Amino acid sequence: MSFPLRVFAFILELFSTIFAIALGVLILLMCVDIGIRNFRMGSLPWLIELTEYAMYAGTYLAAPWVLRLGSHVRVDALLPALPRRHAVRMEQLVDLVGLGVALVLVWD
């Protein structure tokens, strides 16, 4: 694998690891929040907003890694019927459309 591809793979792994750690921390904080509310010791009112922002950020952090693995939800109705060369081009086109949508969402 060439150096730029190794760097890209490392960045994707790093982003997905960051999101996995953040998700684990959020789950722990939710458990703590539920516990302190049940014992009437207060609450963590900022936790819901933090969780919402983390889910948006996590989508952008982890989605490229999942797409690279080919594990994203997809419907393969047309691709198996196409010749291999055309199927690869179709997947590349869909990836470019996804990139365009993500860029539009980031821009707004």
Salt bridges, closest charged atoms under 4 A:
ASP33 OD2 - ARG37 NH2 3.14
ASP76 OD1 - ARG74 NE 3.22
GLU91 OE2 - ARG74 NH2 3.35
